[in-house]
Amino acid sequence: AYWTANEYTIKYDKNKPATASETITGSTSDSSHTYDAAKSLNANGYALKGWSFQGWATTTNGAVVYENNESVVNLSAVNGATVTLYAVWKANVYFVEYDKNTPATASGTVTGSTTRSTHSYDSYGALSENGFALKGWTFQGWAHDSEAETADYRGGEKVTNLAYETDSSVKLYAVWKANSYKLK
């Protein structure tokens, strides 16, 4: 008897998460495999802004079963079969740091602190409430520019996608307005 090992194909599905706002770019070519012969999976060629590739699952909502480039054997015993592996993505986490941003014309010192907030890409998360105080001044909100006279955001406002790289930080600056008063 003469035997030949069955051959099968692995397809790589980009598997875009339902909550992802960006388009997946790149491609990953199919790979050919032979039964009883170990062979590495093709390297992931997909990219998704704000998300990190985790590995390959065997179902669309499954957990990682295979790492990138992992050596695999016998994913199918059926000759000519096609096995589909699905990319698993994780939203990148970033931080928002808060600067007290003391106005140049203020005679006092800003006191207090505001705890940084943690956010996930493509998910709305609340900015920290202001924990700073400045005698004679009223907090207006947070801005991207330290020189801003108007706020981009209120304390506690829900925001999304201020940064897309994992473990990166965005700095927001307190915007202050001097209190006005009338002399009697």
HELIX and SHEET records of a PDB file:
SHEET    1   A 4 SER A  31  THR A  34  0                                        
SHEET    2   A 4 GLU A   7  ASP A  13 -1                                        
SHEET    3   A 4 THR A  82  ALA A  91  1                                        
SHEET    4   A 4 TRP A  51  ALA A  57 -1                                        
SHEET    1   B 2 THR A  25  GLY A  26  0                                        
SHEET    2   B 2 TYR A  46  ALA A  47 -1                                        
SHEET    1   C 2 LYS A  39  SER A  40  0                                        
SHEET    2   C 2 SER A  71  VAL A  72 -1                                        
SHEET    1   D 4 SER A 117  SER A 120  0                                        
SHEET    2   D 4 VAL A  93  ASP A  99 -1                                        
SHEET    3   D 4 SER A 169  ALA A 178  1                                        
SHEET    4   D 4 TRP A 137  ALA A 143 -1                                        
SHEET    1   E 2 THR A 111  GLY A 112  0                                        
SHEET    2   E 2 PHE A 132  ALA A 133 -1                                        
SHEET    1   F 2 GLY A 125  ALA A 126  0                                        
SHEET    2   F 2 LYS A 158  VAL A 159 -1                                        
END                                                                             
